[in-house]
Amino acid sequence: MPKQLSIGHSMLTTIIYRSHICKNVPFHSVTDMVAAANVKNDQADVTGILLFNGTHFFQMIEGPEESVLNIYQHICRDNRHYNIVELLCDYAPARRFGKTGMELFDLREYDRDEVLQAVLDKGTSKYQLFYNDRALKFLRTFVEATEKENYFEIPPADSWLFISDKKDVHTQAVIADNSADCSFAFQPMVDPFAQKILSTEALLRTAGGESTATYFAGFTGKALYEADLNSKKVAFAMASSLKLGEQSVSVNLLPMTLVVIPGAVDFLLREIQINGLVPEQVTVEFTESEVISRIDEFTDGIRQLKAAGISVAIDHFGAGFGGLLLLSQFQPDRIKINRELIKDVHKSGPRQAIIQAIIKCCASLEISISAVGVEKAEEWMWLESAGISHFQGNLFARAQLSGIAAVAWPERKADL
């Protein structure tokens, strides 16, 4: 009889993952692994169903939360497979499969309908398995191989070196106005394979180099938006002193600054001209972290920016309020995917699915995409495999106060 979830006991937890078998691993070692796992899982009161198609593993493990998490951590450290992607971590009122231990299904020995039926026959509740069960839907998708084109095989992180290119270093920016209460750090957006700097973002800092949040902490109401707009005088002046040539420059603006401050667009255009820049090389980035209460006025401001030649981007897309609404209200030239979606994307099925949906949506709308906050080689490699080629993050170059750091370009060890 299936074990029921009860108050006060460890929650019944399900984890599903997929992975790639390492090329030098013989199949008999997989059967040996399953035999050992069968004993361990039984002792831990955990059920395991493992599918193998000759290249990929798909495994569902169920049982008490602590036991399942411990076993999954052990699985992630196993060097017989790689590209481990967690597809689901969820809770259930009853086990889908009643027998503890581990069972292997080699899909090469079945046709699709046979293996689905074979797994279903192991189920403890036919009702539960047949009616809208997410875990079993994942199983069916794997068996029917409907997602295989998304199983990116990225190489290990240590197969790349990141080599600093000193010629990318720029001299320190000069602040002409010594009374300015703010400064800026600059971080390049790059195309790693083309080894090209695409643009440079000016990131607001206090005069002492502290964060944007710290700078804004001293302002409230309309003064907040006035400070936001006025800071762009310093941003454009510093960007001009860096002698970036025709390279584009990005500045961030709070969405409501465009609404609350009269003549905000004219102010920006004037400061761009004063500092020897042209509107076509400037991008204004709006974060979706603020609720836009007057969307029609905001949209009108966007039209004015675009009519003047300034590009528009949504920064930190996916992090705040109504990113999809913003995308439908006006058409930005670019979106920058938020770090929280980027973080460990190479091993998160939900994040991969969301980013792939964003890519497909933007491709249909001819909107450029870049990934922000990339810190790990595996994050970059997965995103590159998914179709993103523009990146910003510490993996390539850190934001540097009053200057631009050297870019570290990736090189495959085999090519060196």
N, C-alpha and C positions, 0 to 999 in steps of 0.2 A: 504494500500500500504506500502511495507517495507520502513523503514527509510534508507536513503543513507548516507554514510560517506561523509563529506564535509570538505574542508580545513578550519581551524580556529575553528572547533568544536571539542568537546571531542571525541576521537577515540572510535569507536564501538569495545568493548572488550568482549572476551569470556573466561570464566574460567570453566574448568571441573575438578571435584574431585570425589574420591570414599572414603567411610569410612565404619566402622562397627557400627551397632546400639548397645547401651549398653544393657546388658542382662535384666536389671530391668525396661526397658522402654516399656510400653504397646503401641500397635500400634495406639490406638485412640489418643494418645498424638502426634503421627506423623501427623495424619490428622488435629489435632488442630494447629500444627505448620505450616502446609502448608496453612491453612486458614489465619493465621496471616501474613505469608510471602507473600501471594497473595496481601494483601492490601499494605504492605510495598514496595514490588517490583513495584506495579503499580504506587505508588507515586514517586518512584525513576526512572521510565521509564526503568525498568529492566524486562527481560523475564527469567523465571525459569522453567526448565523441570526436575523433580525429579523421578528417578526410584528406586524401592525398591523390593528386592527379598526375604525378610524375615530375612536376616542377614546383607546385605550390601546396602548402598546407592550409587547412582550414580547421580550426579547433573551437569547440564549445566546451567550456568547463563550468560546472554548477555545484554549488554546495554552500556551506557556511562562509560568510563574507571573509573572515580572516584567513581561512584555509585557502580559499580561491585566490585571494590577493597574493598570498605567499607563494603558491604554486605558479601563478602567472609571472611573478618577479623572477622565479627560477627559470621559467621557460624563456624569458627575455634574455637571460644570460647564456643560454645554450648556443654554442658556436656551430651547431649543425645546420642552423638556418639563419637567415638575415632578412632585412626589410620587413620587420615585424610591425604590422599595422593593427591597432586595436579598433575593432568595428563596433563593439557594443559592450557596455558595462552597465548592467541593469539589475533590477530586483523582481522577484516573482513570488506568487503565493504558494506554488507547488513545483516540484521537479518535473521537468519535461521527460527526463529519463531516470528511471528508478534505480537501476543497478549502479552501485558505486564502482569505481575503477576506471579503466580506460579501454576503449574499443576503437580499432582502426578499420576504416573502409578505404580500400584501394580502388579508386574510381575506374582504373584501367580494366578492372575485372567485371564491371557492370555496364549496362547501358543506363542512360539517365533516369528513366522511370524506375528501373530496378533498384538503383541505389537509394532513391528517395523513399521508395516503399520499404526497403530494408531498414533504413533509419527510422521511419515512422513506426515500423513494427516493434522497435525497441521502446517506444514511447509508453509512458505511464497513463496518459490521458488522451485518447483519440480526439475528444472534443477540443482539448486545449491545442493539440498539434494541428488540427485542420482549420481552425477558425482564427484568422488574423493574428497569428503569433509572430512577432517581429523576429525572434531568433530563428524560427524555421524559415522565414522569408529569406534571411541571410543565407541559410543553408541551401535553399533552392537556387538562389542567384549564383552561388559558387558552383553547384553541380551543373547548372545550365550554362555556365561560363559567359554570362551576359555582361560582366564587368571587366573582363580580362584586359581590355585595352587600357584600363586605368591601373594595372599592376606594374608600376614603374620599378625597374630594377636599377636602383642607384648604387654606385660603388661605395665602398667604405670611406668614411671621412678622411682616413689617413692615406688615401690614394692621391690626395691633392696637397700641394704646397701653395701658400699664399705669399707672394714675393712683392715686397714694397717697392714702388716705383718713385724714386726721389724726385724725378722731373715734374711730378704732379703737385709738388709742394708750392704753395703761393706765399708771398710775403705777408707780413701782418697787415691787417686792415687798419686804416687810420680813422679815428673819429674826429671830424673837424670841430664839432660842437662839444667843448669840454664840459658844458653844463648838462649834457645828456644823462638821464637817470637810468639808461639801459644800455645793453650791448648785445652782440649777436655772435652765436657760434655757427659755423658753416660746415655743412656735410654734403658731399657729392652723391648724386644718383648715377649709377654706372651700368654699363652693359659689359658684364665680365668676359664673355667670350670674344667680343669685338675689342676689348680693352679700351673702352671709350668712356669718358665722363660726359654724361648727357645733360646734366644741369646741376646747380648747387642750391641747396635750401638754406635760407637764413633763419636760424632758430633763436627766438627771443630769450635773452638772459638779463639778469640784473647787471648793474654796472660792475659788480664784483664777480660775475660769472655764475650766479645761482640760477635755478630753474625758472621756466616760464611761470609756473604756479606761484613761486615765491614772489616774482615780480608783480603779478596781478593781485596778490593777497592784500596789498595796501589800497586797493581801489574798490569802490562800490558804485552802483547805479550808472548814470551817464558818464561819470569820470572814468569808469573802467573802459568804456568804448572809446573815449577820447584818448586815453593812454595807449590803447591798442593801435589806433590810427596814427597818432603822433610818432609812435616808435618806428613806423615805416620810413620816416625821414632818415633815421639812423641806419636802418637796414640798407636802403638804397645807396647812402653815402659810403658805407663800409664795403658794399658789393662793388661799387665803382672803383674804390681805391685798391681792390684786389686785382684789378685789370684782367677781368675774365674774358675780355674780347667779345666775341659774338655768343659766348656760352649763355644759356638761359639761367635766370635766377628765380627762385620761388620764395614767397613770403606768406606767412599765415595770417589770416584775419578772422576774428570772431564773426559768425554770420550776422549777428544783430548789430555789429558796427556799421554794416552797410545800410541798415534800416534806421538806427537811432541817430547817427551823425549826418546832418545835411551836407551835401556836397562831398561825400566821402570819395566817390570815384574821381571827381575833379582834383581833389587833394592828391590822390595817388598819381594821377597823370602828371600833375605839376612837379611832384618830387622825382618822378622818373626822368622827366626832361631836364630838370635842374642838374641831375647827377650824370648826365651824358648817356643815359640808357634809352632804349626805345621800347614802346609797349609790347611789341612782338616778342621780345626776349624775356618778358616777365610773366610769371604764373602766380596767381593768387589762389592759395589753398584754404578751403573752408573745412573746419572740423565739424563732425556731426555730434559733438559732445554737448552742444547747447540746443535747447528747444527753440525753434524759430516760430515766434508767435505771430509774425506778420509776413506770411509766406509770399503774398502778392508783391509787397514792396521789396522783399529780398530778391525775388525773381526779376523784378524790374532793374534792380541794381546789377544783377548778373548780366542782363542784356546790355546795359551801358558798358560794363567792362569788356564784353566780347566785341561790341561795336567799335570800341577804341583800339582793339587789337590785342588785348590782354587775355591770356589763356586762363582757364578756370579748372581747378581740381578739387575733388573731395578727399580730404586727408583722413587717416585713421578710419577708413570705411569699414563698417561692421562693428564699431566700438560703441556707438552712442545711439542717439534718437533718430529713427526714421531714415536710415541710409537709403533704403529702397524708395521712400517717398521723395527724397531729394533727387534721386536718379530719375524719377518720373516727372518731377516738376521742372527741372532744367537739365540740359545735356552737358555735363562737364567734358572737358577735353581729356581728362585723366582721372582715375581713382587710384588711391594708394591704400592697399590692404593693411589693416591694422595689425600690429605686433601680436596681439592676443590670438589672432587667427593663424599667424605665421608660426608661433612658438611650437616646436616639435611636430610640425605638420607631417613630417615623414613617418610618424608612427601613430597618427590619429585619423581614423576613418571618417569621423564626423567633420573635422576641419578640412580634410581633403575634399569631401563631397561639397561643402559650402564654397570652397575656393574654386572648384571646377564649375559650379553653377555661376559664380561671379564671372569667371572667364568666358563662359558661353554667352552670358547676358551682354557683357561688354563687347564681345566680338560681333554680336548682332547689331549693336548700336555704334560700332566703330569708335569705341572709347579705349584709349590706351590704359594699360594696367602696370603698376609697379608694386613691389613688395617692400614694406618698410620694417625696420627693426630686425633684419636678418643677422643672426649671430652665430649660427652653426652651418658647417659645410653641408650637412645632410638636408637642412631646411632649404638652402639655396638649390641643391641638386634636385630635390623633389619638385620645387616650384619651376625650375628650368624645364624639367621633363613634362610638366603640366602645360607649358606654353608661355610662361612669363620670362621676359628677358631683361627687365629693368629692375635694379635692386638698390636699396639704400640700407645701410646698417653697419654695425661694428665689425662684421666679418671682413668688410672691404675697406672702410675708413670710418674712424670715429668723428663725431662732431668736435670741431676745434674752435675754441673761443678766439675771435678776431683773426681767423686764418683758416686754411684748408689743409688737412693732413694728407700725407702721401697715401695713395691707394695701393692696397695689396691685391694684386691680380692673381687669379688661380692658375696653376700650372699642374698638369697631370705628371706624376712622378715618372711614369713610363716614357713621357716625351722629353724629359730632361737629360 
